[in-house]
Amino acid sequence: MKSLKVISCLMDYPNAEVQKHIDELCAVVTSSNELSYALKDRLLELIDSIYGGDLLDAQETYTHVFDYGRAMSLLLFEHVHGESRDRGQAMVDLMALYEGNEFAINVRELPDYIPLYLEYLSHRPAAEAKDGLADIAHILGLLCARLKERKSDYAVLFESLLMISGETVEMEKLLELAAKEEPDNTPEALDKIWEEEQVTFGAGDAHDSCDVKPGFSSSSPSSSQSSSPSSAPPQSEPHVQNTPLHWVQNS
């Protein structure tokens, strides 16, 4: 699905290389059969807002939206496992899924980085790609609601993913939840997190439990392995999940 590739690019940190290909991005959005006309228009507006002006301004906006606090983390397992040990095993399982389908990571990102996962799905059969999105629909919906609460144009990316997935989430409830959350991206909130964060050394860090290769590429994926997690996260409070999300190979 080319539309997933475009959404992946727009969800990633703005860069000059992508800026060279905005006409191609717009062409894919315009010709997409998975998106409504309204979403297409808003995606085109987002492309223009990111890459139609000063790139440094776009990068600053992106950093403020996604890199301040954990609520808008683009790491899937942050919203499923938090800092539990299950997160490390989930990373290993997802890496095995990628490698089993002849994909290799060659960028300095963890395997559950959403733009990376979308890149993977964009090379899978359409039905499998939709299933892969459906299994994380609640996470996508929660991030979408938080972006809407913050009045961010990036919300359209998650709305588009939900439409492609075909899944219906209880957006009104998620919006209510997002409205009640204390913002974690303010200077005061960030200072508090910094003061409370414990520094640990040695084994046990979820981020160190998965060997991430430099780079991401595909080479004629032909395996029939599924891209879907074995279970979707329960609809409960963010960061407090009782059912681990593990990625498995289906026969």
Secondary structure by P-SEA (a helix, b strand, c coil): caaaaaaaaaaccccaaaaacaaaaaaaaaacccccaaaaaaaaaaaaaaccccaaaaaaaaaaccccccccccccccccccccaaaaaaaaaaaaaaaaacbbbcccccccaaaaaaaaaaaccaaaaaaaaaaaaaaaaaaaaaaaaacccaaaaaaaaaaaaccccaaaaaaaaaaaccccccaaaaaaaaaabbbbccccccccccccccccccccccccccccccccccccccccccbbbbbbbcc
